[in-house]
């Protein structure tokens, strides 16, 4: 029987033999100005504890805000920007620094404690916090192997359960492959083969019985399915949030992938920019410049 690593290498080589370059992607879509994960989080923020089971909802309202999903996504982006050797120590520093600057962003109880510890240790979590913060890795990585390795690092500092690591790697992989111009069918096939997620369901089938599930295994596949079904960035976000459950996190994960294939409408990007604080917007802008130039 072939090893999992051998399967990764075989499929990785197959994908990387025929890449659409990042330069071609940026020529088509223009300079990156907003991260899809931030949009999904902000739009989903008001529906997390007041779920909608419809795609007909207001994208923004008075209560729209960024949550822990955006803060930790930008902590990972800051780590990639400022630490060329990608140490766990500096990753933890970035996460704790931004967590301290934004203490009311809605962190889960165990993770909120982790953010305040002098010597934080992983606690075997399989929660979707691993998947919601990882997307900058997929945008930054130059190879699939690099995306997988960095994704595992971002999860391992807290969410080191195998399902937590797998969820982070599945989102980072989906972002990376989408960024490289792979088709939805190719991405679907790869994720199902490598991570064992069932992506043959539809949002319409999932939605009626779906409840609040903060596990990677119970929310990462749903986010990827929303991406697979949507025909525009906004439609992906609407499908993701209409599932219900942990709406901001599912929206963040789906939006991160979708933004690599579908342009984020300017009015949506501008509205999200206006909701971010100055420090978060500065990190986001620097990271967007980095990934635009990193070809």
Residue frames as qw, qx, qy, qz and C-alpha x, y, z in Angstrom:
[[0.000, 0.888, 0.459, 0.000, 0.00, 0.00, 0.00],
 [0.389, 0.530, -0.040, 0.752, 1.32, 3.43, -0.87],
 [0.327, -0.378, -0.484, 0.718, 2.06, 5.81, 1.99],
 [0.079, 0.897, 0.393, -0.186, 0.10, 9.00, 2.52],
 [0.208, -0.733, 0.277, 0.585, 3.29, 10.99, 1.84],
 [0.335, -0.036, 0.751, 0.568, 3.76, 9.16, -1.44],
 [0.212, 0.690, 0.678, 0.138, 0.20, 10.00, -2.43],
 [0.072, -0.902, -0.106, 0.412, 0.82, 13.67, -1.58],
 [0.281, -0.513, 0.507, 0.633, 3.97, 13.72, -3.68],
 [0.336, 0.239, 0.803, 0.431, 2.35, 12.01, -6.66],
 [0.141, 0.816, 0.556, 0.070, -0.67, 14.28, -6.79],
 [0.209, -0.841, 0.038, 0.498, 1.41, 17.34, -5.90],
 [0.334, -0.291, 0.598, 0.668, 3.74, 16.73, -8.83],
 [0.273, 0.484, 0.761, 0.336, 0.76, 16.20, -11.13],
 [0.014, 0.917, 0.369, -0.151, -0.75, 19.55, -10.16],
 [0.252, -0.808, 0.187, 0.499, 2.52, 21.45, -10.32],
 [0.541, 0.031, 0.620, 0.568, 3.40, 20.26, -13.82],
 [0.153, 0.501, 0.562, 0.640, 0.87, 22.59, -15.39],
 [0.197, -0.584, -0.481, 0.623, 0.43, 25.67, -13.20],
 [0.156, 0.851, 0.274, 0.419, -1.30, 28.91, -14.06],
 [0.479, 0.098, -0.349, 0.800, 1.21, 31.41, -12.73],
 [0.187, -0.673, -0.484, 0.527, 0.35, 33.95, -10.09],
 [0.086, -0.311, 0.222, 0.920, 1.34, 36.69, -12.50],
 [0.161, -0.243, -0.726, -0.622, -1.38, 35.55, -14.91],
 [0.268, -0.598, -0.741, 0.150, -3.85, 35.39, -12.04],
 [0.189, -0.601, -0.249, 0.736, -3.11, 38.97, -10.97],
 [0.012, -0.099, 0.458, 0.884, -3.28, 40.21, -14.54],
 [0.230, -0.409, -0.786, -0.402, -6.78, 38.76, -14.73],
 [0.415, -0.693, -0.587, 0.066, -8.07, 39.79, -11.29],
 [0.019, 0.854, -0.100, 0.510, -5.90, 42.80, -10.48],
 [0.187, 0.396, -0.663, 0.607, -3.89, 43.54, -7.35],
 [0.504, -0.438, -0.736, 0.109, -5.11, 41.75, -4.23],
 [0.087, -0.503, 0.147, -0.847, -6.77, 44.31, -1.96],
 [0.651, -0.348, 0.293, -0.607, -8.86, 42.20, 0.40],
 [0.043, 0.187, -0.979, 0.063, -8.69, 38.70, 1.85],
 [0.549, -0.242, -0.584, -0.546, -11.74, 36.52, 1.31],
 [0.488, -0.274, -0.760, 0.329, -11.52, 35.10, 4.82],
 [0.062, -0.158, -0.356, 0.919, -12.04, 38.56, 6.31],
 [0.417, -0.063, -0.307, -0.853, -15.13, 39.16, 4.20],
 [0.602, -0.229, -0.735, -0.215, -16.67, 35.81, 5.10],
 [0.380, -0.237, -0.667, 0.595, -16.03, 36.44, 8.78],
 [0.079, 0.118, 0.180, -0.973, -17.46, 39.96, 8.81],
 [0.515, -0.102, -0.435, -0.732, -20.55, 39.04, 6.80],
 [0.639, -0.219, -0.734, -0.073, -21.13, 35.95, 8.93],
 [0.180, 0.140, -0.613, 0.757, -20.56, 37.69, 12.25],
 [0.441, -0.090, 0.231, -0.862, -24.19, 38.64, 12.83],
 [0.817, 0.021, -0.330, -0.473, -25.50, 35.22, 11.85],
 [0.318, 0.292, -0.863, 0.262, -23.27, 33.06, 14.09],
 [0.036, 0.150, 0.831, -0.535, -25.75, 33.05, 16.97],
 [0.508, 0.482, 0.332, -0.632, -28.77, 34.00, 14.91],
 [0.358, -0.067, 0.803, 0.472, -28.54, 31.58, 12.00],
 [0.584, 0.455, -0.057, -0.670, -30.23, 32.09, 8.69],
 [0.602, 0.039, 0.784, 0.147, -31.16, 29.11, 6.54],
 [0.541, 0.776, 0.325, -0.009, -31.64, 31.22, 3.44],
 [0.593, 0.084, 0.202, 0.775, -29.31, 32.86, 0.96],
 [0.020, 0.739, 0.293, 0.606, -31.50, 35.97, 1.02],
 [0.539, -0.704, -0.293, 0.359, -30.02, 38.05, 3.81],
 [0.089, 0.986, -0.125, 0.065, -28.33, 41.41, 4.30],
 [0.775, 0.304, -0.319, 0.453, -24.60, 41.19, 3.78],
 [0.320, 0.129, -0.409, 0.845, -23.92, 44.02, 6.21],
 [0.366, -0.783, -0.418, -0.281, -25.88, 45.58, 9.04],
 [0.204, -0.864, 0.222, -0.402, -25.22, 47.66, 12.11],
 [0.782, -0.524, 0.330, -0.076, -23.90, 44.69, 14.04],
 [0.884, 0.399, -0.124, 0.211, -21.41, 43.52, 11.39],
 [0.318, -0.851, 0.417, -0.004, -17.93, 43.24, 12.87],
 [0.563, 0.439, -0.695, 0.082, -14.68, 41.35, 12.58],
 [0.854, -0.473, 0.066, -0.206, -14.27, 38.42, 14.98],
 [0.611, -0.547, 0.550, 0.158, -11.54, 36.12, 16.19],
 [0.823, 0.347, 0.393, 0.219, -11.47, 34.55, 12.71],
 [0.411, 0.868, -0.018, 0.277, -10.17, 37.79, 11.18],
 [0.316, -0.867, 0.375, -0.088, -7.80, 38.56, 14.04],
 [0.735, -0.339, 0.568, 0.152, -6.13, 35.15, 13.95],
 [0.752, 0.548, 0.276, 0.242, -6.06, 35.09, 10.13],
 [0.250, 0.916, -0.155, 0.273, -4.12, 38.33, 10.24],
 [0.565, -0.686, 0.458, 0.008, -1.88, 36.98, 13.01],
 [0.841, 0.065, 0.462, 0.274, -0.86, 34.19, 10.63],
 [0.526, 0.786, 0.128, 0.300, -0.37, 36.78, 7.87],
 [0.170, -0.933, 0.292, -0.123, 1.82, 38.85, 10.18],
 [0.762, -0.393, 0.493, 0.147, 3.89, 35.77, 11.00],
 [0.781, 0.366, 0.379, 0.335, 4.46, 35.04, 7.32],
 [0.273, 0.929, 0.014, 0.250, 5.34, 38.68, 6.66],
 [0.191, -0.891, 0.339, -0.232, 7.83, 39.12, 9.48],
 [0.625, -0.466, 0.626, -0.007, 9.44, 35.73, 10.16],
 [0.531, 0.548, -0.531, -0.368, 11.25, 34.36, 7.12],
 [0.198, 0.258, -0.943, 0.075, 12.15, 31.11, 8.87],
 [0.674, -0.290, -0.369, -0.570, 8.60, 30.61, 10.17],
 [0.209, 0.144, -0.839, 0.482, 9.30, 29.71, 13.79],
 [0.419, -0.561, -0.709, -0.082, 6.60, 28.47, 16.12],
 [0.358, -0.415, -0.392, 0.739, 7.81, 30.98, 18.72],
 [0.015, 0.138, -0.128, -0.982, 7.07, 33.97, 16.50],
 [0.328, -0.350, -0.699, -0.531, 3.76, 32.52, 15.36],
 [0.432, -0.567, -0.655, 0.251, 2.64, 32.30, 18.98],
 [0.244, -0.326, -0.160, 0.899, 3.92, 35.83, 19.58],
 [0.137, -0.097, -0.414, -0.895, 1.84, 37.19, 16.67],
 [0.424, -0.459, -0.724, -0.291, -1.27, 35.35, 17.80],
 [0.440, -0.549, -0.539, 0.463, -0.94, 36.51, 21.40],
 [0.185, -0.181, 0.008, 0.966, -0.06, 40.07, 20.42],
 [0.262, -0.210, -0.451, -0.827, -3.11, 40.54, 18.22],
 [0.487, -0.484, -0.725, -0.054, -5.26, 38.65, 20.69],
 [0.368, -0.429, -0.416, 0.712, -4.16, 41.09, 23.39],
 [0.001, -0.090, 0.165, 0.982, -4.92, 44.07, 21.14],
 [0.535, -0.120, -0.382, -0.744, -8.39, 42.68, 20.33],
 [0.076, -0.107, 0.906, -0.402, -9.53, 40.85, 23.49],
 [0.501, 0.297, 0.528, -0.619, -13.26, 41.02, 22.71],
 [0.341, 0.341, -0.601, -0.637, -13.22, 39.40, 19.30],
 [0.862, -0.010, 0.004, -0.507, -15.14, 36.31, 20.46],
 [0.290, 0.420, -0.858, 0.047, -12.50, 33.69, 21.19],
 [0.811, -0.273, -0.488, -0.173, -13.55, 30.29, 22.45],
 [0.622, -0.759, 0.110, -0.160, -12.99, 29.74, 26.17],
 [0.888, -0.242, 0.184, 0.345, -10.02, 27.39, 25.94],
 [0.614, 0.458, 0.134, 0.628, -8.32, 29.41, 23.23],
 [0.127, -0.904, -0.002, -0.409, -8.88, 32.67, 25.14],
 [0.732, -0.649, 0.191, 0.081, -6.94, 31.13, 28.01],
 [0.840, 0.117, 0.215, 0.484, -4.20, 29.97, 25.63],
 [0.342, 0.775, 0.086, 0.524, -3.79, 33.53, 24.37],
 [0.316, -0.875, 0.157, -0.332, -2.98, 34.71, 27.91],
 [0.923, -0.340, 0.048, 0.176, -0.56, 31.98, 28.94],
 [0.177, -0.839, 0.454, 0.241, 3.15, 32.68, 29.42],
 [0.101, -0.357, 0.883, 0.287, 4.08, 29.34, 27.91],
 [0.759, 0.221, 0.110, -0.602, 1.08, 28.26, 25.81],
 [0.249, -0.205, 0.933, 0.160, 0.91, 24.60, 24.91],
 [0.458, -0.026, -0.622, -0.634, -1.23, 22.75, 22.35],
 [0.452, -0.077, 0.642, -0.615, -4.35, 21.22, 23.87],
 [0.195, 0.086, 0.961, 0.179, -5.35, 18.56, 21.35],
 [0.431, 0.498, 0.318, -0.682, -8.20, 20.58, 19.86],
 [0.363, 0.249, 0.773, 0.456, -10.02, 19.50, 16.71],
 [0.178, 0.766, 0.407, -0.465, -11.89, 22.80, 16.55],
 [0.569, 0.666, 0.347, 0.335, -12.32, 24.82, 13.39],
 [0.196, -0.933, 0.148, 0.261, -10.07, 27.55, 14.75],
 [0.571, -0.297, 0.586, 0.493, -7.36, 25.67, 12.89],
 [0.459, 0.448, 0.638, 0.427, -9.18, 26.01, 9.59],
 [0.101, 0.936, 0.338, 0.000, -10.38, 29.56, 9.95],
 [0.245, -0.892, 0.202, 0.322, -6.95, 31.16, 10.45],
 [0.704, -0.209, 0.536, 0.417, -4.84, 29.21, 7.95],
 [0.632, 0.703, 0.322, 0.063, -5.74, 30.75, 4.57],
 [0.078, 0.926, -0.323, -0.182, -2.74, 33.15, 4.36],
 [0.551, -0.369, 0.712, 0.229, -0.57, 30.03, 4.16],
 [0.662, 0.418, 0.601, 0.161, -2.25, 28.93, 0.93],
 [0.332, 0.940, 0.082, 0.000, -1.78, 32.39, -0.55],
 [0.212, -0.857, 0.453, 0.128, 1.86, 32.60, 0.54],
 [0.735, -0.225, 0.614, 0.178, 3.14, 29.12, -0.31],
 [0.293, 0.606, -0.518, -0.528, 4.99, 28.52, -3.56],
 [0.365, 0.131, -0.896, -0.216, 4.51, 24.76, -3.54],
 [0.749, -0.375, -0.344, -0.424, 1.87, 22.40, -2.27],
 [0.744, -0.134, -0.527, 0.388, 4.36, 20.79, 0.08],
 [0.194, 0.173, -0.317, 0.912, 5.13, 24.19, 1.58],
 [0.491, -0.367, -0.138, -0.778, 1.42, 24.88, 2.05],
 [0.828, -0.292, -0.466, -0.111, 0.93, 21.56, 3.83],
 [0.623, -0.034, -0.482, 0.615, 3.92, 22.05, 6.11],
 [0.013, 0.220, -0.206, 0.953, 3.07, 25.63, 7.08],
 [0.616, -0.378, -0.288, -0.628, -0.59, 24.74, 7.62],
 [0.794, -0.260, -0.529, 0.150, 0.42, 21.97, 10.01],
 [0.396, 0.058, -0.398, 0.826, 2.56, 24.46, 11.93],
 [0.247, -0.323, 0.005, -0.914, -0.26, 26.99, 12.28],
 [0.763, -0.369, -0.352, -0.397, -2.53, 24.31, 13.70],
 [0.753, -0.034, -0.582, 0.305, 0.03, 22.57, 15.91],
 [0.131, 0.321, -0.436, 0.831, 0.50, 25.41, 18.39],
 [0.454, -0.081, 0.437, -0.772, -3.01, 24.86, 19.77],
 [0.843, 0.205, 0.115, -0.485, -5.13, 22.59, 17.56],
 [0.063, 0.533, -0.828, -0.161, -2.77, 19.64, 17.34],
 [0.716, 0.132, 0.638, -0.250, -5.42, 16.92, 17.20],
 [0.374, 0.011, 0.754, 0.540, -5.14, 15.05, 13.86],
 [0.233, 0.716, 0.640, 0.153, -8.54, 16.43, 12.79],
 [0.087, -0.915, -0.063, 0.388, -7.41, 19.97, 13.60],
 [0.303, -0.477, 0.566, 0.601, -4.26, 19.60, 11.53],
 [0.351, 0.291, 0.802, 0.387, -6.19, 17.94, 8.71],
 [0.163, 0.857, 0.479, -0.102, -8.76, 20.75, 8.64],
 [0.128, -0.834, 0.199, 0.499, -6.05, 23.39, 8.42],
 [0.326, -0.265, 0.723, 0.549, -4.25, 21.50, 5.65],
 [0.350, 0.512, 0.759, 0.196, -7.47, 20.98, 3.68],
 [0.130, 0.937, 0.246, -0.213, -8.27, 24.71, 3.66],
 [0.208, -0.727, 0.418, 0.504, -4.69, 25.74, 2.88],
 [0.408, -0.006, 0.804, 0.433, -4.54, 23.16, 0.08],
 [0.325, 0.709, 0.623, 0.061, -7.84, 24.35, -1.40],
 [0.017, 0.939, -0.014, -0.344, -6.63, 27.96, -1.36],
 [0.321, -0.526, 0.604, 0.505, -3.30, 27.01, -2.90],
 [0.409, 0.198, 0.812, 0.366, -4.76, 24.91, -5.69],
 [0.252, 0.842, 0.474, -0.059, -7.44, 27.50, -6.46],
 [0.120, -0.862, 0.204, 0.448, -4.78, 30.21, -6.57],
 [0.316, -0.350, 0.728, 0.498, -2.87, 28.09, -9.08],
 [0.451, 0.312, -0.366, -0.752, -5.85, 27.94, -11.42],
 [0.016, 0.036, 0.998, 0.043, -7.03, 24.39, -10.75],
 [0.441, -0.307, -0.493, -0.684, -10.64, 23.62, -11.62],
 [0.605, -0.363, 0.328, -0.628, -13.26, 23.01, -8.98],
 [0.970, 0.022, -0.156, -0.182, -13.42, 19.37, -10.00],
 [0.645, 0.381, -0.521, 0.410, -9.65, 18.98, -9.58],
 [0.121, -0.457, 0.513, -0.717, -9.78, 20.61, -6.15],
 [0.810, -0.219, 0.122, -0.530, -12.73, 18.47, -5.11],
 [0.934, 0.156, -0.322, 0.012, -11.03, 15.26, -6.24],
 [0.448, 0.440, -0.559, 0.541, -7.78, 16.12, -4.53],
 [0.322, -0.424, 0.450, -0.717, -9.34, 17.09, -1.19],
 [0.905, -0.136, 0.020, -0.402, -11.52, 14.00, -1.11],
 [0.869, 0.254, -0.393, 0.161, -8.58, 11.75, -1.95],
 [0.415, 0.403, -0.529, 0.621, -6.07, 13.26, 0.44],
 [0.165, -0.264, 0.502, -0.807, -8.26, 14.23, 3.41],
 [0.110, -0.228, -0.966, 0.053, -11.19, 11.84, 3.16],
 [0.276, 0.307, 0.343, -0.844, -13.91, 14.51, 3.30],
 [0.334, 0.478, 0.799, 0.146, -17.25, 13.78, 1.64],
 [0.050, 0.387, -0.103, -0.915, -17.73, 16.59, -0.86],
 [0.058, -0.200, -0.823, -0.528, -20.47, 14.85, -2.84],
 [0.027, -0.650, -0.687, 0.324, -23.22, 16.48, -0.79],
 [0.139, 0.589, 0.289, 0.742, -24.98, 19.73, -1.67],
 [0.024, -0.121, 0.387, -0.914, -25.73, 22.76, 0.47],
 [0.617, -0.196, -0.203, -0.734, -29.46, 22.11, -0.04],
 [0.800, -0.151, -0.580, -0.031, -28.99, 18.61, 1.39],
 [0.472, 0.029, -0.569, 0.673, -26.85, 19.78, 4.31],
 [0.101, -0.361, 0.100, -0.922, -28.80, 22.89, 5.34],
 [0.633, -0.470, -0.300, -0.537, -32.04, 21.46, 6.86],
 [0.871, -0.405, -0.272, 0.058, -30.35, 19.27, 9.48],
 [0.582, 0.323, -0.327, 0.671, -27.16, 21.19, 10.07],
 [0.492, -0.836, -0.239, 0.036, -26.60, 22.53, 13.59],
 [0.068, -0.927, 0.351, -0.111, -23.86, 24.37, 15.43],
 [0.965, -0.056, 0.043, 0.251, -20.66, 22.39, 14.90],
 [0.048, -0.942, 0.321, 0.085, -17.29, 23.91, 15.75],
 [0.766, -0.255, 0.521, 0.278, -15.25, 20.84, 14.79],
 [0.042, 0.497, -0.596, -0.630, -13.03, 20.85, 11.72],
 [0.113, 0.070, 0.955, 0.267, -14.60, 17.62, 10.52],
 [0.146, 0.630, 0.747, -0.154, -18.07, 19.14, 10.87],
 [0.143, 0.885, 0.170, -0.410, -17.46, 22.51, 9.20],
 [0.185, -0.522, 0.563, 0.614, -14.44, 22.43, 6.88],
 [0.280, 0.205, 0.847, 0.404, -16.15, 20.15, 4.31],
 [0.176, 0.789, 0.570, -0.149, -19.27, 22.35, 4.39],
 [0.041, -0.816, 0.136, 0.560, -17.19, 25.44, 3.64],
 [0.212, -0.286, 0.736, 0.576, -15.47, 23.72, 0.72],
 [0.266, 0.467, 0.827, 0.164, -18.82, 22.54, -0.66],
 [0.128, 0.870, 0.293, -0.376, -20.11, 26.13, -0.57],
 [0.093, -0.636, 0.465, 0.609, -17.10, 27.16, -2.63],
 [0.265, 0.007, 0.876, 0.402, -17.68, 24.33, -5.09],
 [0.230, 0.631, 0.741, -0.005, -21.33, 25.29, -5.61],
 [0.039, 0.833, 0.177, -0.522, -21.06, 29.08, -5.86],
 [0.636, 0.534, 0.348, 0.435, -20.66, 30.83, -9.20],
 [0.173, 0.786, -0.098, 0.585, -19.44, 34.15, -7.80],
 [0.273, 0.193, -0.635, 0.696, -17.70, 35.33, -4.65],
 [0.417, -0.192, 0.259, -0.850, -20.92, 36.71, -3.19],
 [0.838, -0.078, -0.324, -0.432, -22.84, 33.52, -3.98],
 [0.642, 0.102, -0.689, 0.321, -20.21, 31.43, -2.20],
 [0.010, 0.169, -0.538, 0.826, -20.52, 33.62, 0.90],
 [0.623, -0.125, 0.028, -0.772, -24.31, 33.43, 0.83],
 [0.840, -0.001, -0.512, -0.181, -24.28, 29.64, 0.44],
 [0.471, 0.158, -0.696, 0.518, -21.75, 29.21, 3.25],
 [0.156, -0.134, 0.467, -0.860, -23.66, 31.34, 5.73],
 [0.694, -0.087, -0.186, -0.690, -27.01, 29.82, 4.76],
 [0.597, 0.031, -0.797, 0.083, -25.82, 26.47, 6.09],
 [0.626, -0.718, -0.084, -0.293, -26.19, 27.83, 9.62],
 [0.875, -0.226, -0.200, 0.380, -24.04, 26.79, 12.52],
 [0.490, -0.577, 0.061, 0.650, -20.74, 28.60, 13.04],
 [0.520, 0.796, 0.306, 0.044, -21.57, 31.03, 10.27],
 [0.041, 0.946, -0.283, -0.149, -18.63, 33.41, 10.49],
 [0.450, -0.483, 0.715, 0.229, -16.06, 30.60, 10.46],
 [0.653, 0.340, 0.654, 0.173, -17.72, 28.69, 7.61],
 [0.368, 0.918, 0.146, -0.033, -17.96, 31.99, 5.73],
 [0.182, -0.843, 0.454, 0.223, -14.30, 32.77, 6.40],
 [0.556, -0.220, 0.756, 0.266, -13.09, 29.40, 5.14],
 [0.581, 0.561, 0.571, 0.144, -15.31, 29.42, 2.05],
 [0.203, 0.972, 0.030, -0.114, -14.50, 33.05, 1.27],
 [0.369, -0.678, 0.537, 0.340, -10.78, 32.41, 1.51],
 [0.550, 0.059, 0.751, 0.360, -10.96, 29.82, -1.26],
 [0.422, 0.752, 0.505, 0.045, -13.49, 31.67, -3.41],
 [0.002, 0.939, -0.101, -0.327, -11.41, 34.87, -3.51],
 [0.393, -0.423, 0.665, 0.474, -8.70, 32.96, -5.39],
 [0.343, 0.293, 0.800, 0.396, -11.11, 32.25, -8.23],
 [0.051, 0.792, 0.530, 0.299, -13.69, 35.05, -8.14],
 [0.207, 0.364, -0.171, 0.892, -12.95, 38.75, -7.66],
 [0.176, -0.542, -0.640, 0.515, -14.31, 40.27, -4.46],
 [0.147, 0.811, 0.403, 0.398, -16.68, 43.07, -5.50],
 [0.305, 0.371, -0.227, 0.847, -15.20, 46.48, -4.74],
 [0.421, -0.579, -0.018, -0.698, -18.15, 47.64, -2.67],
 [0.893, -0.387, -0.226, -0.039, -17.89, 44.56, -0.44],
 [0.730, 0.086, -0.269, 0.622, -14.14, 44.95, -0.03],
 [0.079, 0.492, -0.127, 0.858, -14.48, 48.64, 0.84],
 [0.639, -0.582, -0.113, -0.490, -17.18, 47.95, 3.41],
 [0.908, -0.274, -0.233, 0.215, -15.02, 45.35, 5.11],
 [0.518, 0.309, -0.216, 0.767, -12.03, 47.70, 5.04],
 [0.208, -0.599, 0.048, -0.772, -14.10, 50.28, 6.89],
 [0.816, -0.501, -0.140, -0.253, -14.92, 47.75, 9.63],
 [0.833, 0.000, -0.290, 0.471, -11.33, 46.66, 10.26],
 [0.389, -0.877, 0.012, 0.283, -9.29, 48.65, 12.76],
 [0.286, 0.889, -0.345, -0.093, -6.23, 50.52, 11.56],
 [0.322, -0.559, 0.762, 0.047, -3.74, 47.96, 12.87],
 [0.697, 0.166, 0.697, -0.013, -5.55, 45.04, 11.23],
 [0.593, 0.787, 0.135, -0.106, -5.96, 46.94, 7.98],
 [0.046, 0.842, -0.521, -0.134, -2.22, 47.69, 7.94],
 [0.485, -0.274, 0.827, 0.076, -1.33, 44.00, 8.28],
 [0.685, 0.479, 0.543, -0.084, -3.87, 43.08, 5.63],
 [0.429, 0.884, -0.098, -0.157, -2.49, 45.67, 3.20],
 [0.119, -0.701, 0.690, 0.132, 1.11, 44.59, 3.73],
 [0.577, -0.046, 0.815, 0.024, 0.19, 40.94, 3.24],
 [0.652, 0.663, 0.343, -0.131, -1.78, 41.71, 0.07],
 [0.251, 0.875, -0.380, -0.167, 1.28, 43.52, -1.27],
 [0.358, -0.477, 0.799, 0.075, 3.46, 40.54, -0.38],
 [0.643, 0.191, 0.741, 0.007, 1.35, 37.94, -2.14],
 [0.543, 0.813, 0.098, -0.188, 0.95, 40.20, -5.17],
 [0.165, 0.832, -0.521, -0.094, 4.73, 40.45, -5.48],
 [0.488, -0.377, 0.786, -0.029, 5.50, 36.86, -4.49],
 [0.841, 0.446, -0.012, -0.307, 5.45, 35.25, -7.94]]
